[in-house]
Every structure is written in structure tokens, then in C-alpha cells.
Amino acid sequence: MFKFFRRIRQNLLSDNKITKYLIYSIGEIVLVVIGILIALQVNNWNEARKDRIAETALLQQLHGEFESNLIQLEEKMMIRDNAISGALQLLYYIDNPGLRETDSILVNLGQTLTAPTFDPIVNDLISAGRLQLLQNNELKRLLSSWTSEIVQVKEEENAWKQIRETRYFPFLIKETSFRIILNSYFESGQFDLHLIDKDASIELTLHKKEVNFNVIDLLENEDLEDYLAECAAFHAAANSQSEIMKERIESILVIIQSQLDSEN
């Protein structure tokens, strides 16, 4: 090919056809430039195709991760709802002494023992440099703020966890038979909600079922009233934050599914 072009140039020069030679040279340059542009375009197309393949794989990964996050979040919200219900029921008994039931008091005390924590899959796309693979700007925005929103939920979770471990548990151990309360907790199936396999269950009986502390006196203890109020308040705050996160996850899943559908 190059020999062919060189022969043409030599013929034009030997015939003194300078004008035609110049025109030919310009045309040759144009052809070279066009060739380079075509090569660049093909290269860009190949790179874009690789990026789209990588984006699809990332979207599929994110879809699975956020589906798992949503399931876990809803489970933790349900556990907190049970704790709130237990705390409020005990506060109701405190305010209405004539309606108190020993078995119900024990079950509800057991529900207040929980301190569920949301531990989602966190795919740090920003530090890994993978966020740029995504084309949807709204999805990028939601994923960029994801980590900071987790922190807000954990702040409420950790507040109650700290109270539970440093003050509430020591109070119950001192003022009650913690063994009896734990027995009620396991027998009511509350611990099963924490199991990885939701079809599984744990059967643990701590045997000592007779109440050897005065439940009525316990409900008259103002410290218990304060702990129950804190239990309900912090779990409610965590669930309020979790509801916002749930909406975020659902929005992320909708966008991801839309992107995946458009690529099929």
C-alpha cells in the first residue's frame, strides 16, 4: 500500500505536476488523519463496551447486596418494634396497677433485653474508584451518601446498647432474677429473630420458672420506669432513621433494576 502511494508521488514529481502533487499530498494527509480518528473511535468504542460490561456486573452485585441489606434492616426494625412494644406495655402496667399480669410482665421484660444492630454490606465504591462506572447520577448520589446514613442509625443503636450494658442489665441483675427473665426471653422465641437461618430456632430452658422476686415492687421502682422510657425512645429513634434508610434502599433497588432492564 505504501509503495503504491510512493510510486504515485514519484510520478507526479517526475512529470512536474506540482499542483496535483500538493493536492495529492493533502489528500494523503487527510486519509491518514481519518485513519487515526477511526482507530481512536474503535478504541473508544471498545473501552466503552468494557465499561458497560463492568457496569452491568457492578449493578448486579449492588442489587444483590442491597436486597440483603433491606431484608436485614426490616428484621432489625421488627426486633426493635418488639422491644418498644414490651417497654410500652410495662409502662402501661406501671400506670395501671390493677391490670398487671406476672407472666406478661416477664415476657415484656425479656423483649426489652434486645439491642439489635444493623450491619449492612458496605461496598465502598468511592475509595475503590468504581463509582465512575455508573452512568446514573441519582444512583451515584444515593450511593455516595449511603455510608453516612448508616452512621446515623448506629448512633441511636449504640446509645441504647451503652445504657443496656452499663446500667439496665446491672439493674435487672440486682433487682430481679435475671435467670428467670432470660428464661422467659428464650421461651418466647425472641432470640430466634436474631438467627441467620430464619427457619431455625433455639430451644433453651433455664428451668427456674418460679418467680422469686416481687414483680409488683419492681414495677414501683422509678429506675425501671426510666430504663423502659429510654428503651422505647432509643429504639423508636433508631427505627425512624431506619425507615429513611429503607426508603433509600428501595430507591436504589428501583434505579438499579431499571438500569439492568434497559441493558437487556
Secondary structure as UniProt FT lines:
FT   HELIX           2..14
FT   TURN            15..16
FT   HELIX           18..95
FT   HELIX           97..99
FT   HELIX           102..111
FT   TURN            112..113
FT   HELIX           125..128
FT   HELIX           131..133
FT   HELIX           137..144
FT   HELIX           146..163
FT   HELIX           164..168
FT   HELIX           169..175
FT   HELIX           178..187
FT   TURN            188..190
FT   HELIX           191..194
FT   TURN            198..199
FT   HELIX           215..219
FT   HELIX           222..263
//
